[in-house]
């Protein structure tokens, strides 16, 4: 699950990042595979990482101000089970 659909005022700059965690409610599919994708406007892909053993967590670098579109999909043995899109807004002047 994920709420809200946009997160604002994240600090941007060298070495800055945000971590997001996804949760499957109900009976999770077996096996449960997580696919995270992050893009900047204009189609630039942003590389992400997940801590070892925690594919439901993603770490997203925020090196520069602007919007970051986050897409996550959860897959089971028969294909996609659910998906969510979230927009992040990073700024070099957080309030």
HUUR-V208583 format. One line per field, one symbol per residue. ss: DSSP state (H for helix, E for strand, L for the rest). A space follows every 50 residues. Layout:
BEGIN
ss: ???
END
This chain:
BEGIN
ss: LLLLLEEEEEELLLLLEEEEELLLLLLLLLLLEEEEEEEELLLEELLEEL LLLLLLEEEEELLLLEEEEEEEEEEELLEEEEEEEEEEEEELLLL
END
